[in-house]
Amino acid sequence: MDPVLPIASLGSLFERAIVDTGRLPQFLFFASFLFSWGFIRTSAHLIRAQVRWWPGNVEVGGTHIHHLVWGIIIVLIAGWIGTTVQPGAPWHEILAVLFGFGMGLTLDEFALWLNLRDVYWKSEGRRSIDAVIVAVIVTGFVLVGFTAWLDVGKGVEDGVFAVVGFFGGFAIMLAFVNAAKEKFGMAIWALVIPPVGLVGAIRCGRPHSLWARFLYRSEKRRAKSAERFEGRESPWFWKNPRRHHLRRHVETAPSPAD
């Protein structure tokens, strides 16, 4: 079998599904966001491990500049140009890449937003990973899921189109709620079968999820959540009791600036 044929088929599929449907900026944003976050997270680990050949932290006048700052600057510049100048192709696509890259740098230090202190390697720092996962699910669903729902409705009457669009938006909302409750399996099912996602959205979220952190204010609600998930493994590596020895080692290790 000619190895060029699968590559050509993938190229043709990309052309039809992404370029021809006008989703190229969305795809470039999504890809650059994932690349940016993966790169900066890897960089932080290399810096912490004091790898000699890898550049260290950026400092100006003895002050460490977090990569959050560079992300905010990139997002501000790309957002300002995109809203005021509104350039055409290919600059529109370039701005999408820049915005995604800046978003990756910024969300990787989401825990710093939340705690207003450097908790990158502490237990609170896992909130940054929570935020990135939620962002990936939402932006991925918008790129693939929601537009797919709308495409179904394009060839039918306006009434059916409205219904299909409504259920698509409802599925996205259910997926977002489940992800915020750290029910990621249910979040995926919500996109395919919304009634399944509705069950997960109605029921309690995990006690350490973003949903519980901001919405479970009463002791009764928090106790109910803790009771429901008692003894059940968290979907997160850092919270998995089977790996508590590694988590304890990381959380108690000396923390550099980044």
Secondary structure, DSSP 8 states (H G I E B T S, - for coil): --THHHHHHHHHHHIIIIITTT-HHHHHHHHHHHHHHHHHHHHHHHHHTT-TTS----EETTEE--HHHHHHHHHHHHHHHHHHT---TTHHHHHHHHHHHHHHHHHTTHHHHHHSS--TTSGGGHHHHHHHHHHHHHHHIIIIIIHHHHHHHTTS-HHHHHHHHHHHHHHHHHHHHHHHTT-HHHHHHHHH-HHHHHHHHHS---TTSHHHHHH--SHHHHHHHHHHTTT---SSGGG-GGGHHHHHHHHHS-----
